[in-house]
Amino acid sequence: MNLPDYEFLSAPLWLITVLHILTLTLHFVAMNFLFGGVIITLYAAVRRRWDDPTLKKFVRLFPSAMAATVTLGVAPLLFLQMVYPKQMYAAAIVSGWFWLLIIGVAIVVYYALYRCALKAERSGRISKLALGLAVLGLLYISLTYSSVFSMAERPGQIHGLYARDQSGWMWNPAAGDYVLRWLHMMLGAVTVGGFFVGLIGRDQPGAFALGKQFFVGGMVLATLAGMAYLLSLLPYLAAFMHTAAIWGLTVGMLLSFGSLHFFFKRRFWESGLMLFVSMLTMVYARHTVRLLKLTGQFDPISWRVAPQWSVFALFLICFVVMLAVVGYMLRLVFGAKRHAS
Amino acid sequence: MIYPFWDEPVGYGILMAIIAVLHVFVSHFAIGGGLYLVITERRATRADDQATLEFLLRLSRFFVLITLVFGALSGVGIWFIIGLLAPTATEALIHNFVWGWAIEWTFFVVEITAAIIYYYGWNKLAAREHQIVGWIYFIFAWLSLVIINGIITFMLTPGRWLQTGNFWDGFFNPTYWPSLVMRTGVSLMLAGLYALLVASRYPTSDFKARTVRYTATWGVVGLGVTAVSQWWYWKAIPAAITTRAEQIMPVPIHAMHYTIWLAVAIGGLLVVFGLLAARRLPTAMAAILMVLGLAWFGSFESFRESVRKPYIITGYIYGNGAELARTNAYKSAGLLARIQYTTGDDGSDLFEHSCRSCHTLTGYRALKPAFDGTDRAYIAAIVRSTNLLKGNMPPFLGTTAEAEKIANYLYQRIDQRPLGEVYGLQGEALGRKAYEIRCGACHILGGATDKSKSFAGLGPDELNAMLDMSAELGKGMPAYTGGGPERAALVSFLQELGKQVKR
């Protein structure tokens, strides 16, 4: 039967990889704002600093940050499924219920954040509980992602787990593969959250100090966790050292520390840009580790490429329109704010 | 078959329905509701109608909480669930339509941003700017439908794509336009139903009366567009699919009939409580209208999903993930050669990859009751001829030995006692049960495949002889392997069927 073959990439691999890394970094920015912000706000709430105007502003932004995290997470998931469907779906199926539960947990987190945002003036116990619930939910979601995506790099392990149990209740037992990476990401999120608290509270000494405290402390801890994760990659370390990712990672670390310098000087554009580029290099390093772990089992270069340029061109046009329309709407909002003030 | 199989107890159809129906019920409201908000805001602003503007502010909070949270996340949930339940088909869709989805993502980003700014902008933006954001929201929400509609309709009617493999051939497939118009109509109808729920909570007043009447008009207009385009949609589906469905697929046909009756009920209630007795619309009635709207969507999605059978992508991938293009390879090398994730039990692996995506043993579309009281040979014969049974199932593409492995797997899990003992039946009741189990899987009494006429005038000896040679009576017919008492009761039942035909 002469039916079309679906096993192809509809754009060159490098293009999909670039789009994946870029959109995943954007997703991480929104996620870090959200997770770091929730952690810092919860900390402040416990320390009876709920009335801080910066934190109130932060709390009101949480639902929008959640919307941004979800929306910006769709694109990298799409590109990942395109290149690694066989690894990703297999890992997700083995952990099926944990994977599906992400949606339910995310809905609960979202409503908890709305509860806090709509009642931002009140520091009642329910608001604190809602924030606590959101933290737990976000921790579950992040840990499940780490577990499943790490499992996707070990097809042999998936075969073994599936042979033992097909009910979708199998959690990735190779915790060494992902716990340190997950910890590094969570601490990184707190770091970035600290940056945003400092940025939004730049005119209030208390809020800026709080942001600085988390930015610096988070970065020290995230660096330690990151180094520990790098060392845990021992079997792949020699190969990793021969890739461009090690240079990227080095530059990324320097940029991270550099961002602290500019943060202290309250030059937030420079600091934020350096932080963003350092995240980009870390996402690239993560991508390289995935390829190294899959070596001998799967090489994305093996995909047949059959570009759909006409649809891709339409995507690019839509992407530019998206930027223009979102920019226009934000201008309306900030214009209205200036007008009101 | 290159993926593991998720052996969950709920049933694939139920899991899919729960997530998908709830999602479409919210996501279509997200489109129609956007238009309702901005048009109504424009009218109210021009008339300086503060009461309506306050109603819209209240509605938009409800709108944001429902669509941004549940709508957006359940949409991601559909991705999650299809990847778990039908990974092969999902992979095929992703590879073919990735840029379509990427385009939809750009619309989604604008839609979400606009929704947030629209909601928070009520007291911050100037009226004109606020309405511009409202229009941006609606346009991009509808454009999302324009894109996703192409992928959804492709699954039922891939059209020329099956020959060309071209993106645009698959996207603008035979049901694309009717489906787009119909879903736009549904969006308008749901805007009316959701807004009625909010309006119904107002105390009886002139304001409530005119708001309910205005909102119900949206529901009626949307329903009218839906009804006409649903007929167009039905006509656009290739006759080969609809004719077969009418002959042997009761599920989609019943579902389509339900949509008609539900539409009549929604229309009737909208006219009575929305237009004629608008002043007193109770919240309970508005909630009933919502439930009917949800039931309408559930029925329509049930039709759309089940009329595709035996395929998940018509003419390309079967519902159990077997690919048509690999039919010859399956038949020659067997299914086991293709199954990559194994459990060590061939029977279990074959059952899961061939049958389990539509059937469970004891729950959803249970197989145990269909085989209790039968035997290995009968089950194996049924497995070999699944495509001839009622319900339009995929063909079994494995080898004869593999069919027997599935039969053995099932036989070990059914009640192996004789049929009469299993159900505590004898006489005519046993005969009827034996017919239901052994014959009814194909020959539905009163249906297109009813063979009662051929029993007219036959006596027990002739009927027994017919049972003896049943395997030769038609393609895929299983040999009759039932025991003595069951056989006697079945013969007696067949004889009675023959007499009824003669009368």
Interface residues (C-beta under 8 A of the other chain):
Chain A: M1 L3 P4 D5 Y6 E7 F8 L9 S10 A11 P63 S64 A67 A68 V70 T71 L72 G73 V74 A75 L77 L78 F79 Q81 M82 P85 K86 M88 Y89 A90 A92 I93 V94 G96 W97 W99 L100 I102 I103 A106 I107 Y110 Y111 Y114 I158 H159 Y162 A163 Q166 S167 G168 Q308 S310 V311 F312 L314 F315 C318 F319 V321 M322 V325 V326 M329 L330 L332 V333 A336 K337 A340
Chain B: I2 Y3 P4 F5 W6 D7 E8 P9 I19 L65 L68 V69 F70 A72 L73 S74 V76 G77 W79 F80 I81 G83 L84 P87 T90 E91 A92 I94 H95 N96 V98 W99 G100 W101 A102 I103 W105 T106 F107 F108 V109 V110 I112 T113 A114 I116 I117 G121 K124 L125 A126 E129 I132 V133 I136 F140 W161 L162 T164 G165 F167 W168 G315 Y316 L324 A325 T327 N328 Y341 T342 T343 G344 E352
